[in-house]
Amino acid sequence: MAYEKFISARGGQGKTFPAPYVTVNKGGMSFNRHAKEMIGDGFKFVVFFFDKQASKIGFWFWKDVCPGSYALIWHKSRKHFTVNGKSFYKAYGILEKIEKCDTRHFPLEPDKESKQNNDFYCIRLEPPKGR
């Protein structure tokens, strides 16, 4: 019997999500390379926000440390980064909300409703359309 090469319908490594996405894990959040391209690589810190009513996580990226900020942990290739979010998760019951919507991957988008500046982005804790 001959082998057949499996090629994923989703495209394989690096092409899984063709847009900016955040993956929520037990210990933190991972931002894909498209998210890095969207926000730029000059940022070193992020401040978390949570909108209970809309069930959105807000991210305000900073170049310098500020009160309440978390350090971005850049992968050695500098193509993507992670952030530790355990205490943030506990404060707002984020992991329980993630379990209810049965997904761990969320599109990252600029938050146009925010009164912050252009470096403010968000994810909605609901299943993305078409997934």
N, C-alpha and C positions, 0 to 999 in steps of 0.2 A: 504494500500500500504506500502511495506517495504522500509526502507531507504537503500541506497547504499553508501558506502564510496567512495569519490572521491580521486583518487591518480593521481597526475599530471604526465604527460609523461616526464616532465623535472626533476622530482625527488623531488620536494619540497624544503623546507628551507635548505640552506647550500649545496645542491647538484645541484642547478640551473646551475652553471657553474663549471665543473670539472677541470678547469684550471685557472691560474691567469687572472682576469678580473678587469677592471676599469669601474665604472659607472659614467657617466658625468651628473650632475644635474645642476640646475640654479645657485646654490651657490658654488659648488665645485665638488670634485671627491671623490668617495668611492672606496677603494681597498678591494677586498674580501680576505678571509682567505688564499687562495692559493697564492695570491700576497704577503701576509705577510710571508708565508712560503718560497717563492722564494727569497725575499730580506732580510729576517731576521727581528728580532724585536729590534735590537740595534740602529736603526736610529731614529732620532727625528725631522729632517728637510729635506725639499726637495727644489730643485731649478728647475724651469720650463724652458724649451726651446721649440721653435717652428720652424719647418722646413716648410716654406711656399710652397716650390716647391713640396715636397713629402707629404705635409699635415699630418705631424707627430708631436705629442707632446712628448717631451723628459723629463725624470725625472732623476735628479741626486740626490741620497739620501746621506745625511750627518749625522754624529753623533753629530756634534756641529753646532751652528749657523754660518752662513757665509753671506756675502752681497747678498741680493736678495732672501734669503731663506724664506720658509713658514714652520710653525710648523705643524707636523703631529698631528692629534687629534685622539688619540687611544680610541677605545671603551673600556668600563670598563672590558670586558672579555679579552682584548688584542688579540683578534682573527682577528680583522680587524681595519682599520683606515680610516679617511677622511682628506681632505685638502681643505681649502678655496681657491677658484680660480677665484673669481669675477673680480678682476682687470686684471688678465691674460686673461680671456675670452674677456673682453672689448677691450684690446689692439690688439688682433688678430682676433676678430670676430668669436670666437670658436663656440658660440651657433648657429650662422647662418650656419656654416659648418655642425654641428650636425644635424640640421633640414633638410639639403639637403640630407644627407645619411640615414635619417630616422631610426636611432638607437641611443641608449644611452649607450650601453655596448660594450667595446672594449677589445680584448685580450692584456694583458701586456706581453712584451717580452724583453729580453736583446737586446740592440741596438748594433749589431756587426759592424755597419758602423761608429759608433761614435769614436771620437778620445779621449774620456774621459776614465775613468777607468771602472772596473767591476761593479760599482754601478750605471751604467747608463742604463735606461730602456726606452721603448717608447710604444706608442699606435698609430696606423694608423687610421686617421679619415675617415674610409670607412667601409661599412657593412662587418662584418666577414663572411667568406665563410661558407655556410651551415646554415645560419640563415635567 
